[in-house]
């Protein structure tokens, strides 16, 4: 029984290692396609990225999330930040908006909207 558990563990571990390596390879290919280097931004580049993100988010807030009004700032944001950071920041913004909506709105209404959304997705 112990050898079966170790064998199962090794199989699962190998699967996750393979999955992680494939993810790294895919993101490396994506960087090569976009023509960007895979390097960690230095302090000045990070500050520039954060400033671009903040400007873009402020524009979205002022225009009720109408991205058509903020296309120039969006392009700056995407050019100044690594692609994975852009994806992360976009997800974070959506999460923060969702969290704020849950705190300000009626929780039952928000739950109904979530259920409607998931039923439409299925």
Residue pairs with C-beta under 8 A, 6 or more apart in sequence:
27 84
28 38
30 83
31 37
31 38
31 83
34 83
36 82
36 83
41 49
41 82
45 80
48 80
49 77
49 80
49 81
49 82
49 85
51 80
52 73
52 76
52 77
52 79
52 80
52 81
53 77
53 81
53 89
55 73
55 76
55 77
56 70
56 73
56 74
56 76
56 77
57 93
59 69
59 70
59 73
60 66
60 67
60 70
60 93
63 69
63 70
67 74
77 86
77 89
78 86
81 89
101 110
102 110
